[in-house]
Amino acid sequence: MPTKKEDMYGDHISHQFNDDLAQLKNDFLKMGGLVEQQTRDAVDALIDGDSYGADEIRARDKVVDKMEKDLDEEATRVIARRQPAARDLRLVISVIKMVADLERVGDEAKKIAKFAINLSDEGQAPRGYVEVRHIGNHVTSMLREALDAFSRLDAEQALRIMKEDKRVDEEYQAAARALLTFMMEDARNISRCMSVMWVLRALERIGDHACNIAENVIYMVEGEDVRHTPVEEAEKIVGR
């Protein structure tokens, strides 16, 4: 049985309005699943030295861009036809914002694929791949959990994702320091290590976008904007 919060955007007298909102949510989740897979595939291509796979990921980014445009148009139509108010307007506005985050995740995956091709041509990077795998798994998990929180309108799960973002930042900083030390030890490693550094930065940004999606879920459920809000304050909003 769906929970009350899962039903909060599907109880309109107009069945067509319910269908419009359900379609908007489903299309958003479809785009989210695609960019999550793009991220995983990009990390795999880097680790495996798979330049062909990386090139495929870059080509698939056009699909993500088209989905962004289609979802923006779909959300605009809902606003124009249904003139949603209050909670429904929060849903539509949040989807528009989160779609932009998903598109940027796709851009970061494309960037990782580009470096995968470069590193494959240069030869395997001497350091940083363990950290890339670890942080890559962490941020894709955050993205998947953020999409799940959206699907179930789970503000508590969204709050946990906000907390995870700090851990990703710490992991990124530790990995960057280790690579910097390695570059200082041998200047011949600079070029390849810098490429890995940019990959780690792209992954850290994906974590930020997952956090942004989680913040929008809290806004949808609680009606409170928790952007630029300390986690402790967000906890009070979700826990009240």
C-alpha atoms as an extended CHARMM CRD file, in Angstrom:
* protein
*
       240  EXT
         1         1  MET       CA              0.0000000000        0.0000000000        0.0000000000  PROA      1               0.0000000000
         2         2  PRO       CA              1.3510000000        3.4740000000       -0.8130000000  PROA      2               0.0000000000
         3         3  THR       CA              2.0390000000        5.7380000000        2.1350000000  PROA      3               0.0000000000
         4         4  LYS       CA              0.2660000000        9.0420000000        2.6650000000  PROA      4               0.0000000000
         5         5  LYS       CA              3.2940000000       10.9010000000        1.3160000000  PROA      5               0.0000000000
         6         6  GLU       CA              3.4700000000        8.6710000000       -1.7370000000  PROA      6               0.0000000000
         7         7  ASP       CA             -0.1880000000        9.6010000000       -2.3720000000  PROA      7               0.0000000000
         8         8  MET       CA              0.1880000000       13.3310000000       -1.7740000000  PROA      8               0.0000000000
         9         9  TYR       CA              0.7160000000       14.0810000000       -5.4770000000  PROA      9               0.0000000000
        10        10  GLY       CA             -1.8700000000       11.6540000000       -6.8110000000  PROA      10              0.0000000000
        11        11  ASP       CA             -5.2290000000       12.4520000000       -5.1960000000  PROA      11              0.0000000000
        12        12  HSD       CA             -6.7920000000       14.9580000000       -7.6080000000  PROA      12              0.0000000000
        13        13  ILE       CA            -10.3690000000       14.8740000000       -8.8180000000  PROA      13              0.0000000000
        14        14  SER       CA             -8.9950000000       15.1240000000      -12.3560000000  PROA      14              0.0000000000
        15        15  HSD       CA             -7.6170000000       11.7350000000      -13.3490000000  PROA      15              0.0000000000
        16        16  GLN       CA             -5.7960000000       13.4070000000      -16.2310000000  PROA      16              0.0000000000
        17        17  PHE       CA             -3.9540000000       15.6770000000      -13.7820000000  PROA      17              0.0000000000
        18        18  ASN       CA             -2.9370000000       12.6150000000      -11.7630000000  PROA      18              0.0000000000
        19        19  ASP       CA             -1.7080000000       10.9890000000      -14.9700000000  PROA      19              0.0000000000
        20        20  ASP       CA              0.2410000000       14.1240000000      -15.9750000000  PROA      20              0.0000000000
        21        21  LEU       CA              2.0700000000       14.2320000000      -12.6290000000  PROA      21              0.0000000000
        22        22  ALA       CA              2.7270000000       10.4850000000      -12.6740000000  PROA      22              0.0000000000
        23        23  GLN       CA              4.1710000000       10.7290000000      -16.1980000000  PROA      23              0.0000000000
        24        24  LEU       CA              6.3840000000       13.6400000000      -15.1720000000  PROA      24              0.0000000000
        25        25  LYS       CA              7.7320000000       11.6520000000      -12.2310000000  PROA      25              0.0000000000
        26        26  ASN       CA              8.2670000000        8.5230000000      -14.3270000000  PROA      26              0.0000000000
        27        27  ASP       CA             10.0980000000       10.3960000000      -17.0790000000  PROA      27              0.0000000000
        28        28  PHE       CA             12.3270000000       12.0650000000      -14.4900000000  PROA      28              0.0000000000
        29        29  LEU       CA             13.1990000000        8.6990000000      -12.9440000000  PROA      29              0.0000000000
        30        30  LYS       CA             13.9420000000        7.2810000000      -16.3940000000  PROA      30              0.0000000000
        31        31  MET       CA             16.4060000000       10.1090000000      -17.0310000000  PROA      31              0.0000000000
        32        32  GLY       CA             17.8850000000        9.5750000000      -13.5780000000  PROA      32              0.0000000000
        33        33  GLY       CA             18.4510000000        5.8940000000      -14.2520000000  PROA      33              0.0000000000
        34        34  LEU       CA             20.2220000000        6.7310000000      -17.4960000000  PROA      34              0.0000000000
        35        35  VAL       CA             22.6620000000        9.2200000000      -15.9810000000  PROA      35              0.0000000000
        36        36  GLU       CA             23.3530000000        6.8820000000      -13.0620000000  PROA      36              0.0000000000
        37        37  GLN       CA             24.3180000000        4.1940000000      -15.5680000000  PROA      37              0.0000000000
        38        38  GLN       CA             26.3730000000        6.7110000000      -17.5410000000  PROA      38              0.0000000000
        39        39  THR       CA             28.3760000000        7.4470000000      -14.4050000000  PROA      39              0.0000000000
        40        40  ARG       CA             28.9750000000        3.7900000000      -13.6100000000  PROA      40              0.0000000000
        41        41  ASP       CA             29.9700000000        3.0360000000      -17.1930000000  PROA      41              0.0000000000
        42        42  ALA       CA             32.3640000000        5.9910000000      -17.3110000000  PROA      42              0.0000000000
        43        43  VAL       CA             34.1750000000        4.8340000000      -14.1660000000  PROA      43              0.0000000000
        44        44  ASP       CA             34.3390000000        1.2680000000      -15.5310000000  PROA      44              0.0000000000
        45        45  ALA       CA             35.7310000000        2.5410000000      -18.8440000000  PROA      45              0.0000000000
        46        46  LEU       CA             38.4410000000        4.4730000000      -17.0170000000  PROA      46              0.0000000000
        47        47  ILE       CA             39.4650000000        1.5840000000      -14.7740000000  PROA      47              0.0000000000
        48        48  ASP       CA             39.4020000000       -0.9440000000      -17.6210000000  PROA      48              0.0000000000
        49        49  GLY       CA             41.1690000000        1.3160000000      -20.1200000000  PROA      49              0.0000000000
        50        50  ASP       CA             38.1790000000        0.8800000000      -22.4340000000  PROA      50              0.0000000000
        51        51  SER       CA             38.4200000000        3.7710000000      -24.8840000000  PROA      51              0.0000000000
        52        52  TYR       CA             35.6960000000        2.3160000000      -27.1240000000  PROA      52              0.0000000000
        53        53  GLY       CA             33.2520000000        2.1410000000      -24.2170000000  PROA      53              0.0000000000
        54        54  ALA       CA             34.2110000000        5.6670000000      -23.1860000000  PROA      54              0.0000000000
        55        55  ASP       CA             33.4860000000        6.9330000000      -26.6830000000  PROA      55              0.0000000000
        56        56  GLU       CA             30.0370000000        5.3080000000      -26.5340000000  PROA      56              0.0000000000
        57        57  ILE       CA             29.3170000000        7.1250000000      -23.2670000000  PROA      57              0.0000000000
        58        58  ARG       CA             30.1980000000       10.4610000000      -24.8200000000  PROA      58              0.0000000000
        59        59  ALA       CA             27.8530000000        9.7640000000      -27.7280000000  PROA      59              0.0000000000
        60        60  ARG       CA             25.0090000000        8.8210000000      -25.3510000000  PROA      60              0.0000000000
        61        61  ASP       CA             25.1780000000       12.2540000000      -23.7250000000  PROA      61              0.0000000000
        62        62  LYS       CA             23.0410000000       13.5690000000      -26.5870000000  PROA      62              0.0000000000
        63        63  VAL       CA             20.2070000000       11.3460000000      -25.3500000000  PROA      63              0.0000000000
        64        64  VAL       CA             20.5100000000       12.9010000000      -21.8850000000  PROA      64              0.0000000000
        65        65  ASP       CA             20.4060000000       16.3970000000      -23.3790000000  PROA      65              0.0000000000
        66        66  LYS       CA             17.2420000000       15.5500000000      -25.3260000000  PROA      66              0.0000000000
        67        67  MET       CA             15.5840000000       14.1230000000      -22.2360000000  PROA      67              0.0000000000
        68        68  GLU       CA             16.3420000000       17.3510000000      -20.3690000000  PROA      68              0.0000000000
        69        69  LYS       CA             14.6230000000       19.4250000000      -23.0570000000  PROA      69              0.0000000000
        70        70  ASP       CA             11.6480000000       17.0580000000      -23.2440000000  PROA      70              0.0000000000
        71        71  LEU       CA             11.1550000000       17.0960000000      -19.4770000000  PROA      71              0.0000000000
        72        72  ASP       CA             11.3750000000       20.8840000000      -19.3460000000  PROA      72              0.0000000000
        73        73  GLU       CA              8.6920000000       21.0990000000      -22.0290000000  PROA      73              0.0000000000
        74        74  GLU       CA              6.5610000000       18.5210000000      -20.2350000000  PROA      74              0.0000000000
        75        75  ALA       CA              6.7640000000       20.4440000000      -16.9530000000  PROA      75              0.0000000000
        76        76  THR       CA              5.9330000000       23.6950000000      -18.7310000000  PROA      76              0.0000000000
        77        77  ARG       CA              2.8310000000       22.1040000000      -20.2620000000  PROA      77              0.0000000000
        78        78  VAL       CA              1.6570000000       20.9200000000      -16.8410000000  PROA      78              0.0000000000
        79        79  ILE       CA              1.9830000000       24.4480000000      -15.4760000000  PROA      79              0.0000000000
        80        80  ALA       CA              0.2110000000       25.9920000000      -18.4570000000  PROA      80              0.0000000000
        81        81  ARG       CA             -2.6710000000       23.4870000000      -18.6160000000  PROA      81              0.0000000000
        82        82  ARG       CA             -3.2390000000       22.6800000000      -14.9430000000  PROA      82              0.0000000000
        83        83  GLN       CA             -2.0560000000       25.8680000000      -13.2300000000  PROA      83              0.0000000000
        84        84  PRO       CA             -0.9410000000       23.8440000000      -10.2060000000  PROA      84              0.0000000000
        85        85  ALA       CA             -0.8330000000       25.4540000000       -6.7850000000  PROA      85              0.0000000000
        86        86  ALA       CA              0.9190000000       24.7120000000       -3.4860000000  PROA      86              0.0000000000
        87        87  ARG       CA              2.2510000000       21.1530000000       -3.2770000000  PROA      87              0.0000000000
        88        88  ASP       CA              1.7200000000       20.3680000000       -6.9720000000  PROA      88              0.0000000000
        89        89  LEU       CA              3.6290000000       23.4650000000       -7.9890000000  PROA      89              0.0000000000
        90        90  ARG       CA              6.4480000000       22.4010000000       -5.6490000000  PROA      90              0.0000000000
        91        91  LEU       CA              6.6250000000       19.0640000000       -7.4710000000  PROA      91              0.0000000000
        92        92  VAL       CA              6.7820000000       20.6060000000      -10.9380000000  PROA      92              0.0000000000
        93        93  ILE       CA              9.2990000000       23.2880000000       -9.9530000000  PROA      93              0.0000000000
        94        94  SER       CA             11.4460000000       20.7100000000       -8.1660000000  PROA      94              0.0000000000
        95        95  VAL       CA             11.4650000000       18.4300000000      -11.2020000000  PROA      95              0.0000000000
        96        96  ILE       CA             12.6490000000       21.3220000000      -13.3950000000  PROA      96              0.0000000000
        97        97  LYS       CA             15.5070000000       22.0020000000      -10.9620000000  PROA      97              0.0000000000
        98        98  MET       CA             16.4220000000       18.3440000000      -10.5380000000  PROA      98              0.0000000000
        99        99  VAL       CA             16.4140000000       17.7360000000      -14.2870000000  PROA      99              0.0000000000
       100       100  ALA       CA             19.1440000000       20.3870000000      -14.5500000000  PROA      100             0.0000000000
       101       101  ASP       CA             21.1500000000       18.4840000000      -11.9150000000  PROA      101             0.0000000000
       102       102  LEU       CA             20.7320000000       15.2270000000      -13.8260000000  PROA      102             0.0000000000
       103       103  GLU       CA             21.8970000000       16.8620000000      -17.0450000000  PROA      103             0.0000000000
       104       104  ARG       CA             25.0060000000       18.1100000000      -15.2550000000  PROA      104             0.0000000000
       105       105  VAL       CA             25.6520000000       14.6190000000      -13.9020000000  PROA      105             0.0000000000
       106       106  GLY       CA             25.5610000000       13.4740000000      -17.5180000000  PROA      106             0.0000000000
       107       107  ASP       CA             28.0690000000       16.1770000000      -18.4010000000  PROA      107             0.0000000000
       108       108  GLU       CA             30.3980000000       15.0150000000      -15.6210000000  PROA      108             0.0000000000
       109       109  ALA       CA             30.1110000000       11.3990000000      -16.8230000000  PROA      109             0.0000000000
       110       110  LYS       CA             30.9850000000       12.5890000000      -20.3260000000  PROA      110             0.0000000000
       111       111  LYS       CA             34.0020000000       14.4040000000      -18.8850000000  PROA      111             0.0000000000
       112       112  ILE       CA             35.1530000000       11.2310000000      -17.1070000000  PROA      112             0.0000000000
       113       113  ALA       CA             34.7910000000        9.3150000000      -20.3800000000  PROA      113             0.0000000000
       114       114  LYS       CA             36.9760000000       11.8850000000      -22.1120000000  PROA      114             0.0000000000
       115       115  PHE       CA             39.7310000000       11.3940000000      -19.5510000000  PROA      115             0.0000000000
       116       116  ALA       CA             39.2950000000        7.6270000000      -19.8300000000  PROA      116             0.0000000000
       117       117  ILE       CA             40.1620000000        7.9010000000      -23.5260000000  PROA      117             0.0000000000
       118       118  ASN       CA             43.1590000000       10.1600000000      -22.8430000000  PROA      118             0.0000000000
       119       119  LEU       CA             44.5130000000        7.9130000000      -20.0820000000  PROA      119             0.0000000000
       120       120  SER       CA             44.0230000000        4.8050000000      -22.2180000000  PROA      120             0.0000000000
       121       121  ASP       CA             46.1250000000        6.4210000000      -24.9550000000  PROA      121             0.0000000000
       122       122  GLU       CA             48.8440000000        7.4760000000      -22.4970000000  PROA      122             0.0000000000
       123       123  GLY       CA             48.9700000000        4.2240000000      -20.5790000000  PROA      123             0.0000000000
       124       124  GLN       CA             47.5440000000        3.2560000000      -17.2060000000  PROA      124             0.0000000000
       125       125  ALA       CA             47.7370000000        5.9730000000      -14.5580000000  PROA      125             0.0000000000
       126       126  PRO       CA             50.1360000000        5.0050000000      -11.7650000000  PROA      126             0.0000000000
       127       127  ARG       CA             47.9310000000        6.1010000000       -8.8910000000  PROA      127             0.0000000000
       128       128  GLY       CA             44.3880000000        7.0920000000       -8.0330000000  PROA      128             0.0000000000
       129       129  TYR       CA             42.3260000000        4.3360000000       -9.6180000000  PROA      129             0.0000000000
       130       130  VAL       CA             41.4510000000        2.7430000000       -6.2630000000  PROA      130             0.0000000000
       131       131  GLU       CA             40.1760000000        6.1280000000       -5.0720000000  PROA      131             0.0000000000
       132       132  VAL       CA             38.2680000000        6.6520000000       -8.3250000000  PROA      132             0.0000000000
       133       133  ARG       CA             36.5060000000        3.3050000000       -7.8820000000  PROA      133             0.0000000000
       134       134  HSD       CA             35.7040000000        3.9900000000       -4.2320000000  PROA      134             0.0000000000
       135       135  ILE       CA             34.3740000000        7.5270000000       -4.7130000000  PROA      135             0.0000000000
       136       136  GLY       CA             32.6350000000        6.4890000000       -7.9260000000  PROA      136             0.0000000000
       137       137  ASN       CA             30.7310000000        3.7730000000       -6.0610000000  PROA      137             0.0000000000
       138       138  HSD       CA             29.9170000000        6.2270000000       -3.2870000000  PROA      138             0.0000000000
       139       139  VAL       CA             28.4410000000        8.9630000000       -5.4860000000  PROA      139             0.0000000000
       140       140  THR       CA             26.5010000000        6.5990000000       -7.7610000000  PROA      140             0.0000000000
       141       141  SER       CA             24.9910000000        5.0760000000       -4.6350000000  PROA      141             0.0000000000
       142       142  MET       CA             24.0440000000        8.5700000000       -3.4560000000  PROA      142             0.0000000000
       143       143  LEU       CA             22.4470000000        9.3120000000       -6.8140000000  PROA      143             0.0000000000
       144       144  ARG       CA             20.4840000000        6.0660000000       -6.7730000000  PROA      144             0.0000000000
       145       145  GLU       CA             19.3120000000        6.7520000000       -3.2100000000  PROA      145             0.0000000000
       146       146  ALA       CA             18.3120000000       10.3060000000       -4.1410000000  PROA      146             0.0000000000
       147       147  LEU       CA             16.1810000000        9.0110000000       -7.0110000000  PROA      147             0.0000000000
       148       148  ASP       CA             14.6280000000        6.4460000000       -4.6920000000  PROA      148             0.0000000000
       149       149  ALA       CA             13.8700000000        9.1620000000       -2.1210000000  PROA      149             0.0000000000
       150       150  PHE       CA             12.1450000000       11.1350000000       -4.8610000000  PROA      150             0.0000000000
       151       151  SER       CA             10.1610000000        8.0970000000       -5.9810000000  PROA      151             0.0000000000
       152       152  ARG       CA              8.9310000000        7.4200000000       -2.4360000000  PROA      152             0.0000000000
       153       153  LEU       CA              8.8490000000       11.0570000000       -1.2510000000  PROA      153             0.0000000000
       154       154  ASP       CA             11.0970000000       10.0400000000        1.6320000000  PROA      154             0.0000000000
       155       155  ALA       CA             12.4810000000       13.1470000000        3.3380000000  PROA      155             0.0000000000
       156       156  GLU       CA             14.4020000000       11.1300000000        5.9320000000  PROA      156             0.0000000000
       157       157  GLN       CA             16.2940000000        9.2480000000        3.2450000000  PROA      157             0.0000000000
       158       158  ALA       CA             16.9750000000       12.5430000000        1.4680000000  PROA      158             0.0000000000
       159       159  LEU       CA             18.4230000000       13.9070000000        4.7050000000  PROA      159             0.0000000000
       160       160  ARG       CA             20.8070000000       10.9480000000        4.9380000000  PROA      160             0.0000000000
       161       161  ILE       CA             22.0710000000       11.7700000000        1.4480000000  PROA      161             0.0000000000
       162       162  MET       CA             22.7760000000       15.3410000000        2.5220000000  PROA      162             0.0000000000
       163       163  LYS       CA             24.9360000000       13.9490000000        5.3180000000  PROA      163             0.0000000000
       164       164  GLU       CA             26.8070000000       11.6710000000        2.8930000000  PROA      164             0.0000000000
       165       165  ASP       CA             27.9080000000       14.6650000000        0.8140000000  PROA      165             0.0000000000
       166       166  LYS       CA             30.3370000000       15.7370000000        3.5420000000  PROA      166             0.0000000000
       167       167  ARG       CA             31.9460000000       12.2930000000        3.5190000000  PROA      167             0.0000000000
       168       168  VAL       CA             32.4370000000       12.4600000000       -0.2510000000  PROA      168             0.0000000000
       169       169  ASP       CA             34.1150000000       15.8580000000        0.1170000000  PROA      169             0.0000000000
       170       170  GLU       CA             36.4880000000       14.4140000000        2.7130000000  PROA      170             0.0000000000
       171       171  GLU       CA             37.2990000000       11.4020000000        0.5320000000  PROA      171             0.0000000000
       172       172  TYR       CA             37.9590000000       13.6550000000       -2.4510000000  PROA      172             0.0000000000
       173       173  GLN       CA             40.3000000000       15.8950000000       -0.4580000000  PROA      173             0.0000000000
       174       174  ALA       CA             42.2360000000       12.9090000000        0.9040000000  PROA      174             0.0000000000
       175       175  ALA       CA             42.6240000000       11.4080000000       -2.5750000000  PROA      175             0.0000000000
       176       176  ALA       CA             43.7300000000       14.7530000000       -4.0180000000  PROA      176             0.0000000000
       177       177  ARG       CA             46.3760000000       15.1630000000       -1.3170000000  PROA      177             0.0000000000
       178       178  ALA       CA             47.7360000000       11.6630000000       -2.0010000000  PROA      178             0.0000000000
       179       179  LEU       CA             47.9840000000       12.3550000000       -5.7370000000  PROA      179             0.0000000000
       180       180  LEU       CA             49.6440000000       15.7130000000       -5.1330000000  PROA      180             0.0000000000
       181       181  THR       CA             52.2900000000       14.0430000000       -2.9820000000  PROA      181             0.0000000000
       182       182  PHE       CA             52.9240000000       11.4530000000       -5.6890000000  PROA      182             0.0000000000
       183       183  MET       CA             53.3340000000       14.1700000000       -8.3370000000  PROA      183             0.0000000000
       184       184  MET       CA             55.8280000000       16.0110000000       -6.1520000000  PROA      184             0.0000000000
       185       185  GLU       CA             57.8860000000       12.8300000000       -5.8290000000  PROA      185             0.0000000000
       186       186  ASP       CA             58.2220000000       12.3490000000       -9.5730000000  PROA      186             0.0000000000
       187       187  ALA       CA             57.4040000000       15.0690000000      -12.1220000000  PROA      187             0.0000000000
       188       188  ARG       CA             56.9140000000       12.4250000000      -14.8220000000  PROA      188             0.0000000000
       189       189  ASN       CA             53.6270000000       11.5020000000      -13.1360000000  PROA      189             0.0000000000
       190       190  ILE       CA             52.1480000000       14.9830000000      -13.3160000000  PROA      190             0.0000000000
       191       191  SER       CA             50.2040000000       14.7200000000      -16.5630000000  PROA      191             0.0000000000
       192       192  ARG       CA             48.5150000000       11.4140000000      -15.8200000000  PROA      192             0.0000000000
       193       193  CYS       CA             47.8570000000       12.2390000000      -12.1830000000  PROA      193             0.0000000000
       194       194  MET       CA             46.2780000000       15.5490000000      -13.1280000000  PROA      194             0.0000000000
       195       195  SER       CA             43.8670000000       13.6790000000      -15.3760000000  PROA      195             0.0000000000
       196       196  VAL       CA             42.9120000000       11.4380000000      -12.4540000000  PROA      196             0.0000000000
       197       197  MET       CA             42.5070000000       14.5310000000      -10.2790000000  PROA      197             0.0000000000
       198       198  TRP       CA             39.9870000000       15.9510000000      -12.7620000000  PROA      198             0.0000000000
       199       199  VAL       CA             38.1090000000       12.6440000000      -12.7320000000  PROA      199             0.0000000000
       200       200  LEU       CA             37.9250000000       12.7510000000       -8.9370000000  PROA      200             0.0000000000
       201       201  ARG       CA             36.6850000000       16.3240000000       -9.1330000000  PROA      201             0.0000000000
       202       202  ALA       CA             33.9570000000       15.2790000000      -11.5760000000  PROA      202             0.0000000000
       203       203  LEU       CA             32.8670000000       12.5290000000       -9.1910000000  PROA      203             0.0000000000
       204       204  GLU       CA             32.7800000000       14.9560000000       -6.2870000000  PROA      204             0.0000000000
       205       205  ARG       CA             30.5310000000       17.2270000000       -8.3460000000  PROA      205             0.0000000000
       206       206  ILE       CA             28.1990000000       14.2890000000       -9.0460000000  PROA      206             0.0000000000
       207       207  GLY       CA             27.8880000000       13.8710000000       -5.2830000000  PROA      207             0.0000000000
       208       208  ASP       CA             26.9490000000       17.5510000000       -5.0460000000  PROA      208             0.0000000000
       209       209  HSD       CA             24.2070000000       17.0880000000       -7.6470000000  PROA      209             0.0000000000
       210       210  ALA       CA             22.8450000000       14.0490000000       -5.7870000000  PROA      210             0.0000000000
       211       211  CYS       CA             22.7310000000       16.2280000000       -2.6790000000  PROA      211             0.0000000000
       212       212  ASN       CA             20.8620000000       18.9320000000       -4.6140000000  PROA      212             0.0000000000
       213       213  ILE       CA             18.2400000000       16.3750000000       -5.6500000000  PROA      213             0.0000000000
       214       214  ALA       CA             17.8900000000       15.2740000000       -2.0290000000  PROA      214             0.0000000000
       215       215  GLU       CA             17.3570000000       18.8930000000       -0.9390000000  PROA      215             0.0000000000
       216       216  ASN       CA             14.5840000000       19.2420000000       -3.5040000000  PROA      216             0.0000000000
       217       217  VAL       CA             12.9130000000       16.0850000000       -2.2000000000  PROA      217             0.0000000000
       218       218  ILE       CA             12.7950000000       17.6470000000        1.2600000000  PROA      218             0.0000000000
       219       219  TYR       CA             11.3140000000       20.7940000000       -0.2700000000  PROA      219             0.0000000000
       220       220  MET       CA              8.6320000000       18.7430000000       -2.0190000000  PROA      220             0.0000000000
       221       221  VAL       CA              7.6760000000       16.8360000000        1.1250000000  PROA      221             0.0000000000
       222       222  GLU       CA              8.1050000000       19.4550000000        3.8360000000  PROA      222             0.0000000000
       223       223  GLY       CA              7.5510000000       22.6800000000        1.8920000000  PROA      223             0.0000000000
       224       224  GLU       CA             10.8280000000       24.1040000000        3.2610000000  PROA      224             0.0000000000
       225       225  ASP       CA             13.8210000000       25.1600000000        1.1730000000  PROA      225             0.0000000000
       226       226  VAL       CA             16.8930000000       23.5890000000        2.7980000000  PROA      226             0.0000000000
       227       227  ARG       CA             19.4340000000       24.7540000000        0.2280000000  PROA      227             0.0000000000
       228       228  HSD       CA             22.4350000000       26.4170000000        1.8840000000  PROA      228             0.0000000000
       229       229  THR       CA             21.0360000000       25.1830000000        5.2060000000  PROA      229             0.0000000000
       230       230  PRO       CA             23.2420000000       23.3700000000        7.7460000000  PROA      230             0.0000000000
       231       231  VAL       CA             22.3740000000       19.6910000000        8.0460000000  PROA      231             0.0000000000
       232       232  GLU       CA             21.4680000000       20.2270000000       11.6950000000  PROA      232             0.0000000000
       233       233  GLU       CA             18.7610000000       22.7040000000       10.6760000000  PROA      233             0.0000000000
       234       234  ALA       CA             17.4890000000       20.3800000000        7.9610000000  PROA      234             0.0000000000
       235       235  GLU       CA             17.2160000000       17.6320000000       10.5840000000  PROA      235             0.0000000000
       236       236  LYS       CA             14.8750000000       19.8030000000       12.6410000000  PROA      236             0.0000000000
       237       237  ILE       CA             12.6890000000       20.4490000000        9.5790000000  PROA      237             0.0000000000
       238       238  VAL       CA             12.4640000000       16.7730000000        8.6240000000  PROA      238             0.0000000000
       239       239  GLY       CA             12.0590000000       15.5500000000       12.2130000000  PROA      239             0.0000000000
       240       240  ARG       CA              9.3090000000       17.8960000000       13.3270000000  PROA      240             0.0000000000
